[in-house]
Amino acid sequence: MEGRLAPSVADVAALARPVLVHRMALTLRRGRGAKALAASSTA
């Protein structure tokens, strides 16, 4: 963001994909953890 107070459209576009991939990975990891915990508690 090179010292600007607000991001430019190019800044947002450059970071959108990496941020979304990161958030999706966290969400999927959380979902798998919950399923594993539920499966182990019913066994």
C-alpha positions, 0 to 999 in steps of 0.5 A: 500500500506504499504509505497511502492511507487507503488501499487502491483497487490494484492493492485489493485485487492483488490481495483478494485471491491469497486472502480468500484462499487462506480463509477457505483453508481455515474454514475447511480445516475447522469443518474437518476437525469438528467432524472428526470430533463428532465421530470420535464422541459417538464411537 
